[in-house]
């Protein structure tokens, strides 16, 4: 997400989700925050720190 200009909808479609909200739900379930927040966090910290 840090190195792409694709928006969340385009990423969801490339991952074969039928809706962006389905991807966001799974993303939130796995990481505890939504994809939009991940983009903000990635701009502030390294990807490794994001997973801690």
mmCIF entry with sequence, helices, sheets and N, C-alpha, C, O atoms, coordinates in Angstrom:
data_MODEL
# 
_entry.id   MODEL 
# 
_entity.id                         1 
_entity.type                       polymer 
_entity.pdbx_number_of_molecules   1 
# 
_entity_poly.entity_id                      1 
_entity_poly.type                           'polypeptide(L)' 
_entity_poly.nstd_linkage                   no 
_entity_poly.nstd_monomer                   no 
_entity_poly.pdbx_seq_one_letter_code       
;(UNK)(UNK)(UNK)(UNK)(UNK)(UNK)(UNK)(UNK)(UNK)(UNK)(UNK)(UNK)(UNK)(UNK)(UNK)(UNK)
(UNK)(UNK)(UNK)(UNK)(UNK)(UNK)(UNK)(UNK)(UNK)(UNK)(UNK)(UNK)(UNK)(UNK)(UNK)(UNK)
(UNK)(UNK)(UNK)(UNK)(UNK)(UNK)(UNK)(UNK)(UNK)(UNK)(UNK)(UNK)(UNK)(UNK)(UNK)(UNK)
(UNK)(UNK)(UNK)(UNK)
;
_entity_poly.pdbx_seq_one_letter_code_can   XXXXXXXXXXXXXXXXXXXXXXXXXXXXXXXXXXXXXXXXXXXXXXXXXXXX 
_entity_poly.pdbx_strand_id                 A 
# 
loop_
_entity_poly_seq.entity_id 
_entity_poly_seq.num 
_entity_poly_seq.mon_id 
_entity_poly_seq.hetero 
1 1  UNK n 
1 2  UNK n 
1 3  UNK n 
1 4  UNK n 
1 5  UNK n 
1 6  UNK n 
1 7  UNK n 
1 8  UNK n 
1 9  UNK n 
1 10 UNK n 
1 11 UNK n 
1 12 UNK n 
1 13 UNK n 
1 14 UNK n 
1 15 UNK n 
1 16 UNK n 
1 17 UNK n 
1 18 UNK n 
1 19 UNK n 
1 20 UNK n 
1 21 UNK n 
1 22 UNK n 
1 23 UNK n 
1 24 UNK n 
1 25 UNK n 
1 26 UNK n 
1 27 UNK n 
1 28 UNK n 
1 29 UNK n 
1 30 UNK n 
1 31 UNK n 
1 32 UNK n 
1 33 UNK n 
1 34 UNK n 
1 35 UNK n 
1 36 UNK n 
1 37 UNK n 
1 38 UNK n 
1 39 UNK n 
1 40 UNK n 
1 41 UNK n 
1 42 UNK n 
1 43 UNK n 
1 44 UNK n 
1 45 UNK n 
1 46 UNK n 
1 47 UNK n 
1 48 UNK n 
1 49 UNK n 
1 50 UNK n 
1 51 UNK n 
1 52 UNK n 
# 
_struct_asym.id          A 
_struct_asym.entity_id   1 
# 
loop_
_struct_conf.conf_type_id 
_struct_conf.id 
_struct_conf.pdbx_PDB_helix_id 
_struct_conf.beg_label_comp_id 
_struct_conf.beg_label_asym_id 
_struct_conf.beg_label_seq_id 
_struct_conf.pdbx_beg_PDB_ins_code 
_struct_conf.end_label_comp_id 
_struct_conf.end_label_asym_id 
_struct_conf.end_label_seq_id 
_struct_conf.pdbx_end_PDB_ins_code 
_struct_conf.beg_auth_comp_id 
_struct_conf.beg_auth_asym_id 
_struct_conf.beg_auth_seq_id 
_struct_conf.end_auth_comp_id 
_struct_conf.end_auth_asym_id 
_struct_conf.end_auth_seq_id 
_struct_conf.pdbx_PDB_helix_class 
_struct_conf.details 
_struct_conf.pdbx_PDB_helix_length 
HELX_P HELX_P1 AA1 UNK A 8  ? UNK A 14 ? UNK A 8  UNK A 14 1 ? 7  
HELX_P HELX_P2 AA2 UNK A 20 ? UNK A 31 ? UNK A 20 UNK A 31 1 ? 12 
HELX_P HELX_P3 AA3 UNK A 35 ? UNK A 44 ? UNK A 35 UNK A 44 1 ? 10 
HELX_P HELX_P4 AA4 UNK A 47 ? UNK A 50 ? UNK A 47 UNK A 50 1 ? 4  
# 
_struct_conf_type.id          HELX_P 
_struct_conf_type.criteria    ? 
_struct_conf_type.reference   ? 
# 
loop_
_atom_site.group_PDB 
_atom_site.id 
_atom_site.type_symbol 
_atom_site.label_atom_id 
_atom_site.label_alt_id 
_atom_site.label_comp_id 
_atom_site.label_asym_id 
_atom_site.label_entity_id 
_atom_site.label_seq_id 
_atom_site.pdbx_PDB_ins_code 
_atom_site.Cartn_x 
_atom_site.Cartn_y 
_atom_site.Cartn_z 
_atom_site.occupancy 
_atom_site.B_iso_or_equiv 
_atom_site.pdbx_formal_charge 
_atom_site.auth_seq_id 
_atom_site.auth_comp_id 
_atom_site.auth_asym_id 
_atom_site.auth_atom_id 
_atom_site.pdbx_PDB_model_num 
ATOM 1   N N  . UNK A 1 1  ? 0.823   -1.189  0.000  1.00 0.00 ? 1  UNK A N  1 
ATOM 2   C CA . UNK A 1 1  ? 0.000   0.000   0.000  1.00 0.00 ? 1  UNK A CA 1 
ATOM 3   C C  . UNK A 1 1  ? 0.871   1.259   0.000  1.00 0.00 ? 1  UNK A C  1 
ATOM 4   O O  . UNK A 1 1  ? 0.476   2.309   -0.506 1.00 0.00 ? 1  UNK A O  1 
ATOM 5   N N  . UNK A 1 2  ? 2.036   1.128   0.566  1.00 0.00 ? 2  UNK A N  1 
ATOM 6   C CA . UNK A 1 2  ? 2.914   2.288   0.638  1.00 0.00 ? 2  UNK A CA 1 
ATOM 7   C C  . UNK A 1 2  ? 3.494   2.646   -0.725 1.00 0.00 ? 2  UNK A C  1 
ATOM 8   O O  . UNK A 1 2  ? 3.784   3.813   -0.991 1.00 0.00 ? 2  UNK A O  1 
ATOM 9   N N  . UNK A 1 3  ? 3.663   1.657   -1.580 1.00 0.00 ? 3  UNK A N  1 
ATOM 10  C CA . UNK A 1 3  ? 4.360   1.879   -2.843 1.00 0.00 ? 3  UNK A CA 1 
ATOM 11  C C  . UNK A 1 3  ? 3.450   1.782   -4.065 1.00 0.00 ? 3  UNK A C  1 
ATOM 12  O O  . UNK A 1 3  ? 3.912   1.444   -5.155 1.00 0.00 ? 3  UNK A O  1 
ATOM 13  N N  . UNK A 1 4  ? 2.187   2.071   -3.895 1.00 0.00 ? 4  UNK A N  1 
ATOM 14  C CA . UNK A 1 4  ? 1.276   2.027   -5.031 1.00 0.00 ? 4  UNK A CA 1 
ATOM 15  C C  . UNK A 1 4  ? 0.399   3.267   -5.064 1.00 0.00 ? 4  UNK A C  1 
ATOM 16  O O  . UNK A 1 4  ? 0.117   3.882   -4.036 1.00 0.00 ? 4  UNK A O  1 
ATOM 17  N N  . UNK A 1 5  ? -0.017  3.611   -6.251 1.00 0.00 ? 5  UNK A N  1 
ATOM 18  C CA . UNK A 1 5  ? -0.959  4.723   -6.389 1.00 0.00 ? 5  UNK A CA 1 
ATOM 19  C C  . UNK A 1 5  ? -2.391  4.200   -6.509 1.00 0.00 ? 5  UNK A C  1 
ATOM 20  O O  . UNK A 1 5  ? -3.337  4.978   -6.626 1.00 0.00 ? 5  UNK A O  1 
ATOM 21  N N  . UNK A 1 6  ? -2.539  2.863   -6.478 1.00 0.00 ? 6  UNK A N  1 
ATOM 22  C CA . UNK A 1 6  ? -3.879  2.292   -6.539 1.00 0.00 ? 6  UNK A CA 1 
ATOM 23  C C  . UNK A 1 6  ? -4.665  2.660   -5.284 1.00 0.00 ? 6  UNK A C  1 
ATOM 24  O O  . UNK A 1 6  ? -4.119  2.698   -4.181 1.00 0.00 ? 6  UNK A O  1 
ATOM 25  N N  . UNK A 1 7  ? -5.947  2.930   -5.471 1.00 0.00 ? 7  UNK A N  1 
ATOM 26  C CA . UNK A 1 7  ? -6.769  3.186   -4.289 1.00 0.00 ? 7  UNK A CA 1 
ATOM 27  C C  . UNK A 1 7  ? -7.237  1.848   -3.713 1.00 0.00 ? 7  UNK A C  1 
ATOM 28  O O  . UNK A 1 7  ? -7.016  0.796   -4.312 1.00 0.00 ? 7  UNK A O  1 
ATOM 29  N N  . UNK A 1 8  ? -7.877  1.896   -2.559 1.00 0.00 ? 8  UNK A N  1 
ATOM 30  C CA . UNK A 1 8  ? -8.288  0.673   -1.872 1.00 0.00 ? 8  UNK A CA 1 
ATOM 31  C C  . UNK A 1 8  ? -9.258  -0.150  -2.714 1.00 0.00 ? 8  UNK A C  1 
ATOM 32  O O  . UNK A 1 8  ? -9.213  -1.380  -2.669 1.00 0.00 ? 8  UNK A O  1 
ATOM 33  N N  . UNK A 1 9  ? -10.127 0.496   -3.474 1.00 0.00 ? 9  UNK A N  1 
ATOM 34  C CA . UNK A 1 9  ? -11.081 -0.219  -4.320 1.00 0.00 ? 9  UNK A CA 1 
ATOM 35  C C  . UNK A 1 9  ? -10.333 -1.030  -5.370 1.00 0.00 ? 9  UNK A C  1 
ATOM 36  O O  . UNK A 1 9  ? -10.637 -2.205  -5.578 1.00 0.00 ? 9  UNK A O  1 
ATOM 37  N N  . UNK A 1 10 ? -9.357  -0.414  -6.034 1.00 0.00 ? 10 UNK A N  1 
ATOM 38  C CA . UNK A 1 10 ? -8.583  -1.115  -7.059 1.00 0.00 ? 10 UNK A CA 1 
ATOM 39  C C  . UNK A 1 10 ? -7.813  -2.298  -6.461 1.00 0.00 ? 10 UNK A C  1 
ATOM 40  O O  . UNK A 1 10 ? -7.734  -3.361  -7.077 1.00 0.00 ? 10 UNK A O  1 
ATOM 41  N N  . UNK A 1 11 ? -7.258  -2.118  -5.287 1.00 0.00 ? 11 UNK A N  1 
ATOM 42  C CA . UNK A 1 11 ? -6.545  -3.208  -4.620 1.00 0.00 ? 11 UNK A CA 1 
ATOM 43  C C  . UNK A 1 11 ? -7.507  -4.347  -4.313 1.00 0.00 ? 11 UNK A C  1 
ATOM 44  O O  . UNK A 1 11 ? -7.186  -5.513  -4.540 1.00 0.00 ? 11 UNK A O  1 
ATOM 45  N N  . UNK A 1 12 ? -8.681  -4.013  -3.798 1.00 0.00 ? 12 UNK A N  1 
ATOM 46  C CA . UNK A 1 12 ? -9.688  -5.035  -3.488 1.00 0.00 ? 12 UNK A CA 1 
ATOM 47  C C  . UNK A 1 12 ? -10.067 -5.822  -4.738 1.00 0.00 ? 12 UNK A C  1 
ATOM 48  O O  . UNK A 1 12 ? -10.185 -7.046  -4.686 1.00 0.00 ? 12 UNK A O  1 
ATOM 49  N N  . UNK A 1 13 ? -10.258 -5.135  -5.851 1.00 0.00 ? 13 UNK A N  1 
ATOM 50  C CA . UNK A 1 13 ? -10.628 -5.812  -7.088 1.00 0.00 ? 13 UNK A CA 1 
ATOM 51  C C  . UNK A 1 13 ? -9.502  -6.715  -7.582 1.00 0.00 ? 13 UNK A C  1 
ATOM 52  O O  . UNK A 1 13 ? -9.770  -7.806  -8.085 1.00 0.00 ? 13 UNK A O  1 
ATOM 53  N N  . UNK A 1 14 ? -8.246  -6.282  -7.447 1.00 0.00 ? 14 UNK A N  1 
ATOM 54  C CA . UNK A 1 14 ? -7.115  -7.107  -7.858 1.00 0.00 ? 14 UNK A CA 1 
ATOM 55  C C  . UNK A 1 14 ? -6.969  -8.352  -6.979 1.00 0.00 ? 14 UNK A C  1 
ATOM 56  O O  . UNK A 1 14 ? -6.433  -9.372  -7.412 1.00 0.00 ? 14 UNK A O  1 
ATOM 57  N N  . UNK A 1 15 ? -7.449  -8.251  -5.755 1.00 0.00 ? 15 UNK A N  1 
ATOM 58  C CA . UNK A 1 15 ? -7.408  -9.390  -4.834 1.00 0.00 ? 15 UNK A CA 1 
ATOM 59  C C  . UNK A 1 15 ? -8.669  -10.243 -4.921 1.00 0.00 ? 15 UNK A C  1 
ATOM 60  O O  . UNK A 1 15 ? -8.904  -11.115 -4.084 1.00 0.00 ? 15 UNK A O  1 
ATOM 61  N N  . UNK A 1 16 ? -9.477  -9.978  -5.947 1.00 0.00 ? 16 UNK A N  1 
ATOM 62  C CA . UNK A 1 16 ? -10.703 -10.737 -6.219 1.00 0.00 ? 16 UNK A CA 1 
ATOM 63  C C  . UNK A 1 16 ? -11.801 -10.588 -5.173 1.00 0.00 ? 16 UNK A C  1 
ATOM 64  O O  . UNK A 1 16 ? -12.615 -11.494 -4.995 1.00 0.00 ? 16 UNK A O  1 
ATOM 65  N N  . UNK A 1 17 ? -11.829 -9.455  -4.482 1.00 0.00 ? 17 UNK A N  1 
ATOM 66  C CA . UNK A 1 17 ? -12.966 -9.151  -3.617 1.00 0.00 ? 17 UNK A CA 1 
ATOM 67  C C  . UNK A 1 17 ? -14.074 -8.553  -4.473 1.00 0.00 ? 17 UNK A C  1 
ATOM 68  O O  . UNK A 1 17 ? -13.804 -7.819  -5.423 1.00 0.00 ? 17 UNK A O  1 
ATOM 69  N N  . UNK A 1 18 ? -15.313 -8.867  -4.136 1.00 0.00 ? 18 UNK A N  1 
ATOM 70  C CA . UNK A 1 18 ? -16.428 -8.310  -4.894 1.00 0.00 ? 18 UNK A CA 1 
ATOM 71  C C  . UNK A 1 18 ? -16.755 -6.887  -4.444 1.00 0.00 ? 18 UNK A C  1 
ATOM 72  O O  . UNK A 1 18 ? -17.361 -6.120  -5.192 1.00 0.00 ? 18 UNK A O  1 
ATOM 73  N N  . UNK A 1 19 ? -16.358 -6.541  -3.234 1.00 0.00 ? 19 UNK A N  1 
ATOM 74  C CA . UNK A 1 19 ? -16.591 -5.206  -2.676 1.00 0.00 ? 19 UNK A CA 1 
ATOM 75  C C  . UNK A 1 19 ? -15.378 -4.772  -1.857 1.00 0.00 ? 19 UNK A C  1 
ATOM 76  O O  . UNK A 1 19 ? -14.719 -5.588  -1.213 1.00 0.00 ? 19 UNK A O  1 
ATOM 77  N N  . UNK A 1 20 ? -15.102 -3.487  -1.895 1.00 0.00 ? 20 UNK A N  1 
ATOM 78  C CA . UNK A 1 20 ? -14.000 -2.952  -1.090 1.00 0.00 ? 20 UNK A CA 1 
ATOM 79  C C  . UNK A 1 20 ? -14.249 -3.194  0.398  1.00 0.00 ? 20 UNK A C  1 
ATOM 80  O O  . UNK A 1 20 ? -13.315 -3.470  1.151  1.00 0.00 ? 20 UNK A O  1 
ATOM 81  N N  . UNK A 1 21 ? -15.502 -3.091  0.818  1.00 0.00 ? 21 UNK A N  1 
ATOM 82  C CA . UNK A 1 21 ? -15.830 -3.251  2.236  1.00 0.00 ? 21 UNK A CA 1 
ATOM 83  C C  . UNK A 1 21 ? -15.488 -4.654  2.740  1.00 0.00 ? 21 UNK A C  1 
ATOM 84  O O  . UNK A 1 21 ? -15.136 -4.823  3.908  1.00 0.00 ? 21 UNK A O  1 
ATOM 85  N N  . UNK A 1 22 ? -15.589 -5.660  1.867  1.00 0.00 ? 22 UNK A N  1 
ATOM 86  C CA . UNK A 1 22 ? -15.219 -7.022  2.271  1.00 0.00 ? 22 UNK A CA 1 
ATOM 87  C C  . UNK A 1 22 ? -13.719 -7.115  2.542  1.00 0.00 ? 22 UNK A C  1 
ATOM 88  O O  . UNK A 1 22 ? -13.293 -7.753  3.505  1.00 0.00 ? 22 UNK A O  1 
ATOM 89  N N  . UNK A 1 23 ? -12.930 -6.479  1.691  1.00 0.00 ? 23 UNK A N  1 
ATOM 90  C CA . UNK A 1 23 ? -11.489 -6.467  1.914  1.00 0.00 ? 23 UNK A CA 1 
ATOM 91  C C  . UNK A 1 23 ? -11.176 -5.713  3.210  1.00 0.00 ? 23 UNK A C  1 
ATOM 92  O O  . UNK A 1 23 ? -10.359 -6.163  4.013  1.00 0.00 ? 23 UNK A O  1 
ATOM 93  N N  . UNK A 1 24 ? -11.822 -4.577  3.406  1.00 0.00 ? 24 UNK A N  1 
ATOM 94  C CA . UNK A 1 24 ? -11.570 -3.777  4.605  1.00 0.00 ? 24 UNK A CA 1 
ATOM 95  C C  . UNK A 1 24 ? -11.924 -4.557  5.866  1.00 0.00 ? 24 UNK A C  1 
ATOM 96  O O  . UNK A 1 24 ? -11.217 -4.474  6.871  1.00 0.00 ? 24 UNK A O  1 
ATOM 97  N N  . UNK A 1 25 ? -13.015 -5.312  5.815  1.00 0.00 ? 25 UNK A N  1 
ATOM 98  C CA . UNK A 1 25 ? -13.420 -6.116  6.967  1.00 0.00 ? 25 UNK A CA 1 
ATOM 99  C C  . UNK A 1 25 ? -12.361 -7.171  7.285  1.00 0.00 ? 25 UNK A C  1 
ATOM 100 O O  . UNK A 1 25 ? -11.967 -7.330  8.440  1.00 0.00 ? 25 UNK A O  1 
ATOM 101 N N  . UNK A 1 26 ? -11.902 -7.890  6.260  1.00 0.00 ? 26 UNK A N  1 
ATOM 102 C CA . UNK A 1 26 ? -10.870 -8.904  6.476  1.00 0.00 ? 26 UNK A CA 1 
ATOM 103 C C  . UNK A 1 26 ? -9.559  -8.279  6.936  1.00 0.00 ? 26 UNK A C  1 
ATOM 104 O O  . UNK A 1 26 ? -8.878  -8.820  7.807  1.00 0.00 ? 26 UNK A O  1 
ATOM 105 N N  . UNK A 1 27 ? -9.213  -7.155  6.356  1.00 0.00 ? 27 UNK A N  1 
ATOM 106 C CA . UNK A 1 27 ? -7.997  -6.429  6.726  1.00 0.00 ? 27 UNK A CA 1 
ATOM 107 C C  . UNK A 1 27 ? -8.058  -6.047  8.201  1.00 0.00 ? 27 UNK A C  1 
ATOM 108 O O  . UNK A 1 27 ? -7.107  -6.267  8.951  1.00 0.00 ? 27 UNK A O  1 
ATOM 109 N N  . UNK A 1 28 ? -9.196  -5.469  8.610  1.00 0.00 ? 28 UNK A N  1 
ATOM 110 C CA . UNK A 1 28 ? -9.382  -5.041  9.997  1.00 0.00 ? 28 UNK A CA 1 
ATOM 111 C C  . UNK A 1 28 ? -9.351  -6.235  10.943 1.00 0.00 ? 28 UNK A C  1 
ATOM 112 O O  . UNK A 1 28 ? -8.803  -6.143  12.041 1.00 0.00 ? 28 UNK A O  1 
ATOM 113 N N  . UNK A 1 29 ? -9.933  -7.351  10.523 1.00 0.00 ? 29 UNK A N  1 
ATOM 114 C CA . UNK A 1 29 ? -9.956  -8.551  11.356 1.00 0.00 ? 29 UNK A CA 1 
ATOM 115 C C  . UNK A 1 29 ? -8.533  -9.063  11.598 1.00 0.00 ? 29 UNK A C  1 
ATOM 116 O O  . UNK A 1 29 ? -8.204  -9.485  12.706 1.00 0.00 ? 29 UNK A O  1 
ATOM 117 N N  . UNK A 1 30 ? -7.703  -9.026  10.578 1.00 0.00 ? 30 UNK A N  1 
ATOM 118 C CA . UNK A 1 30 ? -6.332  -9.539  10.685 1.00 0.00 ? 30 UNK A CA 1 
ATOM 119 C C  . UNK A 1 30 ? -5.390  -8.580  11.400 1.00 0.00 ? 30 UNK A C  1 
ATOM 120 O O  . UNK A 1 30 ? -4.571  -9.008  12.213 1.00 0.00 ? 30 UNK A O  1 
ATOM 121 N N  . UNK A 1 31 ? -5.497  -7.281  11.105 1.00 0.00 ? 31 UNK A N  1 
ATOM 122 C CA . UNK A 1 31 ? -4.514  -6.322  11.621 1.00 0.00 ? 31 UNK A CA 1 
ATOM 123 C C  . UNK A 1 31 ? -5.036  -5.390  12.703 1.00 0.00 ? 31 UNK A C  1 
ATOM 124 O O  . UNK A 1 31 ? -4.250  -4.759  13.410 1.00 0.00 ? 31 UNK A O  1 
ATOM 125 N N  . UNK A 1 32 ? -6.353  -5.299  12.837 1.00 0.00 ? 32 UNK A N  1 
ATOM 126 C CA . UNK A 1 32 ? -6.911  -4.460  13.889 1.00 0.00 ? 32 UNK A CA 1 
ATOM 127 C C  . UNK A 1 32 ? -7.185  -3.030  13.477 1.00 0.00 ? 32 UNK A C  1 
ATOM 128 O O  . UNK A 1 32 ? -7.573  -2.213  14.312 1.00 0.00 ? 32 UNK A O  1 
ATOM 129 N N  . UNK A 1 33 ? -6.994  -2.709  12.213 1.00 0.00 ? 33 UNK A N  1 
ATOM 130 C CA . UNK A 1 33 ? -7.300  -1.374  11.709 1.00 0.00 ? 33 UNK A CA 1 
ATOM 131 C C  . UNK A 1 33 ? -7.603  -1.475  10.223 1.00 0.00 ? 33 UNK A C  1 
ATOM 132 O O  . UNK A 1 33 ? -7.280  -2.476  9.582  1.00 0.00 ? 33 UNK A O  1 
ATOM 133 N N  . UNK A 1 34 ? -8.220  -0.444  9.681  1.00 0.00 ? 34 UNK A N  1 
ATOM 134 C CA . UNK A 1 34 ? -8.677  -0.474  8.291  1.00 0.00 ? 34 UNK A CA 1 
ATOM 135 C C  . UNK A 1 34 ? -7.542  -0.117  7.319  1.00 0.00 ? 34 UNK A C  1 
ATOM 136 O O  . UNK A 1 34 ? -6.525  0.441   7.731  1.00 0.00 ? 34 UNK A O  1 
ATOM 137 N N  . UNK A 1 35 ? -7.716  -0.439  6.039  1.00 0.00 ? 35 UNK A N  1 
ATOM 138 C CA . UNK A 1 35 ? -6.689  -0.137  5.043  1.00 0.00 ? 35 UNK A CA 1 
ATOM 139 C C  . UNK A 1 35 ? -6.322  1.351   4.969  1.00 0.00 ? 35 UNK A C  1 
ATOM 140 O O  . UNK A 1 35 ? -5.155  1.689   4.771  1.00 0.00 ? 35 UNK A O  1 
ATOM 141 N N  . UNK A 1 36 ? -7.288  2.220   5.123  1.00 0.00 ? 36 UNK A N  1 
ATOM 142 C CA . UNK A 1 36 ? -6.983  3.660   5.084  1.00 0.00 ? 36 UNK A CA 1 
ATOM 143 C C  . UNK A 1 36 ? -6.051  4.058   6.218  1.00 0.00 ? 36 UNK A C  1 
ATOM 144 O O  . UNK A 1 36 ? -5.137  4.861   6.028  1.00 0.00 ? 36 UNK A O  1 
ATOM 145 N N  . UNK A 1 37 ? -6.285  3.495   7.398  1.00 0.00 ? 37 UNK A N  1 
ATOM 146 C CA . UNK A 1 37 ? -5.401  3.784   8.528  1.00 0.00 ? 37 UNK A CA 1 
ATOM 147 C C  . UNK A 1 37 ? -4.019  3.186   8.287  1.00 0.00 ? 37 UNK A C  1 
ATOM 148 O O  . UNK A 1 37 ? -3.016  3.763   8.705  1.00 0.00 ? 37 UNK A O  1 
ATOM 149 N N  . UNK A 1 38 ? -3.957  2.042   7.620  1.00 0.00 ? 38 UNK A N  1 
ATOM 150 C CA . UNK A 1 38 ? -2.665  1.429   7.302  1.00 0.00 ? 38 UNK A CA 1 
ATOM 151 C C  . UNK A 1 38 ? -1.842  2.354   6.427  1.00 0.00 ? 38 UNK A C  1 
ATOM 152 O O  . UNK A 1 38 ? -0.635  2.490   6.626  1.00 0.00 ? 38 UNK A O  1 
ATOM 153 N N  . UNK A 1 39 ? -2.490  2.997   5.450  1.00 0.00 ? 39 UNK A N  1 
ATOM 154 C CA . UNK A 1 39 ? -1.769  3.941   4.587  1.00 0.00 ? 39 UNK A CA 1 
ATOM 155 C C  . UNK A 1 39 ? -1.173  5.084   5.405  1.00 0.00 ? 39 UNK A C  1 
ATOM 156 O O  . UNK A 1 39 ? -0.041  5.500   5.162  1.00 0.00 ? 39 UNK A O  1 
ATOM 157 N N  . UNK A 1 40 ? -1.922  5.581   6.356  1.00 0.00 ? 40 UNK A N  1 
ATOM 158 C CA . UNK A 1 40 ? -1.432  6.664   7.216  1.00 0.00 ? 40 UNK A CA 1 
ATOM 159 C C  . UNK A 1 40 ? -0.264  6.160   8.056  1.00 0.00 ? 40 UNK A C  1 
ATOM 160 O O  . UNK A 1 40 ? 0.773   6.818   8.146  1.00 0.00 ? 40 UNK A O  1 
ATOM 161 N N  . UNK A 1 41 ? -0.433  5.001   8.665  1.00 0.00 ? 41 UNK A N  1 
ATOM 162 C CA . UNK A 1 41 ? 0.633   4.440   9.496  1.00 0.00 ? 41 UNK A CA 1 
ATOM 163 C C  . UNK A 1 41 ? 1.888   4.165   8.675  1.00 0.00 ? 41 UNK A C  1 
ATOM 164 O O  . UNK A 1 41 ? 3.000   4.418   9.138  1.00 0.00 ? 41 UNK A O  1 
ATOM 165 N N  . UNK A 1 42 ? 1.715   3.643   7.447  1.00 0.00 ? 42 UNK A N  1 
ATOM 166 C CA . UNK A 1 42 ? 2.865   3.347   6.606  1.00 0.00 ? 42 UNK A CA 1 
ATOM 167 C C  . UNK A 1 42 ? 3.635   4.603   6.225  1.00 0.00 ? 42 UNK A C  1 
ATOM 168 O O  . UNK A 1 42 ? 4.842   4.545   5.987  1.00 0.00 ? 42 UNK A O  1 
ATOM 169 N N  . UNK A 1 43 ? 2.957   5.715   6.167  1.00 0.00 ? 43 UNK A N  1 
ATOM 170 C CA . UNK A 1 43 ? 3.654   6.957   5.831  1.00 0.00 ? 43 UNK A CA 1 
ATOM 171 C C  . UNK A 1 43 ? 4.498   7.450   7.010  1.00 0.00 ? 43 UNK A C  1 
ATOM 172 O O  . UNK A 1 43 ? 5.381   8.292   6.845  1.00 0.00 ? 43 UNK A O  1 
ATOM 173 N N  . UNK A 1 44 ? 4.217   6.920   8.188  1.00 0.00 ? 44 UNK A N  1 
ATOM 174 C CA . UNK A 1 44 ? 4.900   7.372   9.401  1.00 0.00 ? 44 UNK A CA 1 
ATOM 175 C C  . UNK A 1 44 ? 5.947   6.387   9.931  1.00 0.00 ? 44 UNK A C  1 
ATOM 176 O O  . UNK A 1 44 ? 6.897   6.792   10.601 1.00 0.00 ? 44 UNK A O  1 
ATOM 177 N N  . UNK A 1 45 ? 5.771   5.083   9.630  1.00 0.00 ? 45 UNK A N  1 
ATOM 178 C CA . UNK A 1 45 ? 6.663   4.061   10.175 1.00 0.00 ? 45 UNK A CA 1 
ATOM 179 C C  . UNK A 1 45 ? 7.000   3.031   9.095  1.00 0.00 ? 45 UNK A C  1 
ATOM 180 O O  . UNK A 1 45 ? 6.441   3.069   7.998  1.00 0.00 ? 45 UNK A O  1 
ATOM 181 N N  . UNK A 1 46 ? 7.909   2.119   9.409  1.00 0.00 ? 46 UNK A N  1 
ATOM 182 C CA . UNK A 1 46 ? 8.293   1.082   8.464  1.00 0.00 ? 46 UNK A CA 1 
ATOM 183 C C  . UNK A 1 46 ? 7.248   -0.041  8.473  1.00 0.00 ? 46 UNK A C  1 
ATOM 184 O O  . UNK A 1 46 ? 6.529   -0.201  9.460  1.00 0.00 ? 46 UNK A O  1 
ATOM 185 N N  . UNK A 1 47 ? 7.157   -0.812  7.399  1.00 0.00 ? 47 UNK A N  1 
ATOM 186 C CA . UNK A 1 47 ? 6.215   -1.934  7.365  1.00 0.00 ? 47 UNK A CA 1 
ATOM 187 C C  . UNK A 1 47 ? 6.447   -2.934  8.504  1.00 0.00 ? 47 UNK A C  1 
ATOM 188 O O  . UNK A 1 47 ? 5.489   -3.506  9.024  1.00 0.00 ? 47 UNK A O  1 
ATOM 189 N N  . UNK A 1 48 ? 7.702   -3.151  8.895  1.00 0.00 ? 48 UNK A N  1 
ATOM 190 C CA . UNK A 1 48 ? 7.997   -4.082  9.981  1.00 0.00 ? 48 UNK A CA 1 
ATOM 191 C C  . UNK A 1 48 ? 7.404   -3.576  11.304 1.00 0.00 ? 48 UNK A C  1 
ATOM 192 O O  . UNK A 1 48 ? 6.854   -4.361  12.077 1.00 0.00 ? 48 UNK A O  1 
ATOM 193 N N  . UNK A 1 49 ? 7.514   -2.294  11.559 1.00 0.00 ? 49 UNK A N  1 
ATOM 194 C CA . UNK A 1 49 ? 6.959   -1.720  12.789 1.00 0.00 ? 49 UNK A CA 1 
ATOM 195 C C  . UNK A 1 49 ? 5.438   -1.803  12.790 1.00 0.00 ? 49 UNK A C  1 
ATOM 196 O O  . UNK A 1 49 ? 4.824   -1.921  13.850 1.00 0.00 ? 49 UNK A O  1 
ATOM 197 N N  . UNK A 1 50 ? 4.829   -1.742  11.615 1.00 0.00 ? 50 UNK A N  1 
ATOM 198 C CA . UNK A 1 50 ? 3.375   -1.800  11.502 1.00 0.00 ? 50 UNK A CA 1 
ATOM 199 C C  . UNK A 1 50 ? 2.835   -3.120  12.021 1.00 0.00 ? 50 UNK A C  1 
ATOM 200 O O  . UNK A 1 50 ? 1.727   -3.160  12.556 1.00 0.00 ? 50 UNK A O  1 
ATOM 201 N N  . UNK A 1 51 ? 3.591   -4.202  11.878 1.00 0.00 ? 51 UNK A N  1 
ATOM 202 C CA . UNK A 1 51 ? 3.139   -5.520  12.284 1.00 0.00 ? 51 UNK A CA 1 
ATOM 203 C C  . UNK A 1 51 ? 3.354   -5.820  13.762 1.00 0.00 ? 51 UNK A C  1 
ATOM 204 O O  . UNK A 1 51 ? 2.869   -6.834  14.264 1.00 0.00 ? 51 UNK A O  1 
ATOM 205 N N  . UNK A 1 52 ? 4.061   -4.968  14.448 1.00 0.00 ? 52 UNK A N  1 
ATOM 206 C CA . UNK A 1 52 ? 4.303   -5.202  15.894 1.00 0.00 ? 52 UNK A CA 1 
ATOM 207 C C  . UNK A 1 52 ? 3.104   -4.902  16.724 1.00 0.00 ? 52 UNK A C  1 
ATOM 208 O O  . UNK A 1 52 ? 3.147   -5.048  17.945 1.00 0.00 ? 52 UNK A O  1 
# 
